[in-house]
Amino acid sequence: MGFAPETIVFLYACALGAGLGVLYDLFRLMRLVTGGKAALVFVEDVLFFSAAAGATLWFSIRYCSGWLRLFVLFGECLGFLLYHFTVGEIVIRCLRLIWRAVQGVFAWIWRRILKPLAHAVLYIPHIIIKNVVLNLQKSKKPSLFHKFFLKQRARMMYNKNNHQAD
C-alpha cells in the first residue's frame, strides 16, 4: 500500500517550509550581528519573502505542474512553523550564546590589547615632539624658535664701548 501522490507532495512542501525556516534563521542571525536596524530588517524581510515566493513557484512548477494548491501552502507553513518553534528556537539560542561569547572575546581583546596599544601609539608622537621642542629650545644654535635679525648686534658704529643694546 503506497502513499497518494498528494501526500508525498504535502510532505515535500513541509520539508520546503522547514528549509525556509533555516533560511529565516540565517536572516535572524544577521539581525543579531548587525543590531536589527529598521531599514536593514525591512530589506532582509523583502529578500526572505522574495526567496520564499521563488521557492514556492519552483515547487509548484516542479511538483504540481504549475498549479497553486492550498495543501502545498499549508504544508510549507506547517513545516516552517514546526521548524521555527522547535529546532529553530534551539538554534537561535545557541547562536545567541555563541555571539555573546564572540563579543566577549573581542571586548577582552579590545580592552586588554588594542586599546592600550592604541593609546601608546597615539602617545609616542606626543613624547617625541615634546622632546624635540625641548632640545631645540635648549640648543645654542639658532633654531626655528629664535628670531633672525639682519644685523646681529645692535651696536653703534662709532661708539665701540656702548654695550647696552646687546
C-alpha positions in Angstrom: 0.0 0.0 0.0 1.6 3.3 -1.1 1.0 6.9 -0.4 -1.1 9.1 -2.6 0.9 11.5 -4.8 -0.7 14.4 -3.0 0.6 13.1 0.4 4.1 12.9 -0.9 3.8 16.4 -2.4 2.5 17.6 1.0 5.5 16.1 2.8 7.8 17.7 0.3 6.1 21.0 0.9 6.6 20.5 4.7 10.3 19.9 4.0 10.4 23.1 1.9 8.8 25.0 4.7 11.5 23.7 7.1 14.2 24.7 4.6 12.7 28.2 4.5 12.8 28.2 8.3 16.6 27.6 8.1 16.9 30.5 5.7 14.9 32.7 8.0 17.3 31.7 10.9 20.2 32.9 8.7 18.4 36.3 8.4 17.8 36.3 12.2 21.5 35.7 12.7 22.3 38.7 10.5 19.9 40.7 12.6 21.6 39.5 15.8 25.0 40.5 14.4 24.0 43.9 12.9 21.8 45.0 15.7 18.4 44.9 13.9 18.2 48.4 12.4 14.7 49.0 10.9 15.8 49.6 7.4 18.0 46.6 7.4 15.2 44.4 8.8 12.9 45.6 6.0 15.5 44.7 3.3 16.0 41.3 4.9 12.3 40.6 5.1 11.9 41.6 1.4 14.7 39.3 0.5 13.3 36.4 2.6 9.8 36.8 1.2 11.2 37.0 -2.4 13.2 33.8 -1.8 10.1 32.1 -0.3 7.9 33.2 -3.2 10.5 31.9 -5.7 10.9 28.6 -3.9 7.1 28.2 -3.8 6.9 29.0 -7.5 9.6 26.5 -8.3 8.0 23.9 -6.1 4.6 24.4 -7.8 6.1 24.1 -11.2 8.1 21.0 -10.3 5.6 19.0 -8.3 2.2 20.5 -9.2 2.5 21.2 -12.9 2.3 24.9 -12.2 -0.9 24.8 -10.2 -1.1 26.5 -6.9 -2.5 24.1 -4.4 -3.7 25.1 -0.9 -2.3 21.9 0.6 1.1 22.9 -0.7 0.9 26.3 1.0 -0.4 24.7 4.2 2.4 22.2 4.1 5.0 24.9 3.7 3.5 26.9 6.6 3.3 23.8 8.8 6.9 22.8 8.0 8.1 26.4 8.7 6.2 26.7 12.0 7.3 23.2 13.2 10.9 24.1 12.5 10.7 27.6 13.8 9.2 26.7 17.2 11.2 23.6 17.8 14.6 23.3 16.2 14.8 27.0 15.3 14.4 28.1 18.9 17.3 25.8 19.9 19.4 27.0 17.0 18.8 30.7 17.8 19.5 30.3 21.5 22.8 28.6 20.6 23.7 31.3 18.1 23.0 34.0 20.7 25.3 32.3 23.2 28.0 31.9 20.6 27.5 35.6 19.5 27.8 36.8 23.1 30.9 34.7 23.6 32.5 36.1 20.4 31.6 39.6 21.5 33.1 38.9 24.9 36.3 37.7 23.3 36.5 40.8 21.1 35.8 43.1 24.0 38.5 41.4 26.1 41.0 41.8 23.2 40.0 45.4 22.8 40.3 46.2 26.5 43.4 44.3 27.2 45.5 44.6 24.0 44.2 47.0 21.3 43.1 50.0 23.4 46.4 50.2 25.4 48.3 49.7 22.2 46.3 52.5 20.5 46.9 54.8 23.5 50.6 54.0 23.3 50.8 54.6 19.6 49.0 57.9 19.9 51.1 59.0 22.9 54.5 58.2 21.3 54.4 61.1 18.8 53.4 63.4 21.6 56.5 62.4 23.6 58.8 62.7 20.6 57.5 66.1 19.6 57.8 67.3 23.2 61.4 66.1 23.4 62.4 67.6 20.1 60.9 71.0 21.1 62.7 71.0 24.4 66.0 70.1 22.7 65.6 72.8 20.1 64.8 75.4 22.8 67.9 74.4 24.9 70.3 74.3 22.0 72.7 77.2 21.5 72.4 77.2 17.7 69.7 79.3 16.1 66.6 77.3 15.6 63.1 77.7 14.4 62.1 79.3 17.6 64.6 82.2 17.5 64.2 85.4 15.6 66.7 86.1 12.9 67.8 89.8 12.7 69.5 91.3 9.7 72.0 93.0 12.0 73.4 90.6 14.6 74.4 93.2 17.2 72.8 96.4 17.9 76.0 98.5 18.4 76.7 101.9 17.2 79.3 102.1 14.6 81.4 104.9 16.1 81.0 104.0 19.8 82.6 100.6 20.5 82.1 100.9 24.2 78.3 101.0 24.1 77.1 97.5 25.0 73.7 98.5 26.2 72.0 97.2 23.1 73.5 93.6 23.4 
